[in-house]
Amino acid sequence: MYVGPQSEPGEERFQLTVCTPSALAERLHHHPVLIGRHWLFVPELRPAEVGRWLSDRIAVLEAATWSELAAKIGRIGEWEFEDWLGGPEE
């Protein structure tokens, strides 16, 4: 999926791996430990549904700059501490 200003500088490719349970089992059979930042698990591979799901999540993201927006897109897979600033107000 390409996101950003279309046909202009800043358009970037966002890539993730879509994986079904059977495909995951097969991968784990050959590689007992997998590390992956952008993995999306689905019961069945339906590319149109996955594309809509991602587009819906990207469409609601807002930021003041393209760099900030790109960082949010890259964090669609959330991690609790990624945005934590460590201040007492959080």
N, C-alpha and C positions, 0 to 999 in steps of 0.2 A: 504494500500500500504506500502510495506517495502522499505526503502531507506537506503543507506549507503553501507559499505563494506559487500558484500554478504557472509553469513555464517561466519562472523568474528565479534569480538567485535566492537560495534559502529553501527551495523545494528539496525535501529529503525523503529517503526511503525508510519506512518503518517496517521491520521484519520480525515476525514471531513464528514459532513452530506450533502448528495445530496438530493435536495428537489424540487419537482414540484410545480407549483402554487396551484393545488388542495390540495396537501399534506400540504402546508403552510397554506392555508385557514382552513383546518381541525385542524391543531395544534393551530392556533390562536383562533379558536372557543373555545378550551378547556383551553388555556393559553394565555390570551390577551397580554402578554408581553413576548417576547422571546429574550434571549441573547445567541449569539453563535459566537464564533470566526471563525470557519471554516465551513461556510455554502456555498454551491455551488448551485445556482438556475438554473434549466434547464426546458425547456418547456415540455419535455417528458423524462422519465427515460430510458436511453440507456447506460448500464454499460460499454460496450466496448468503446463507444465514450468518456465517462467521463474519463475512464482509459487512453486513448490516449491523451486527452487534458492535464491531469495532468502530464503524463510522458513527454510530449513535453515541458512543463514549467519547470519541474525539470531538464531535460537534459541540458538546456542552462545555468543553474546556475553554478557559479564558486566561489571558495573561497580557501584561503591558507590552512585552516584546516577543519577537519570534523566538529568541533563545529561551526565554522563560516558558513559552508554550511548548517548544520542542522538548524541554526537560519534563514537562507534565505528560506529554505523549509517551515519552520513554518510560514513564512510571505508571502506565496503565496497570501493570502488575504491581500492586501496592506492597510496601514494606513499612511496618509500623514506625521505624526510626528514621526513615529517609527525610522527612520534613520536620522532624523534631529539633527545636532550637535549644532545648535544655533549660529554658527559662522557667521561673516559678509560676508564670501565668498559664503554662500548658500542663 
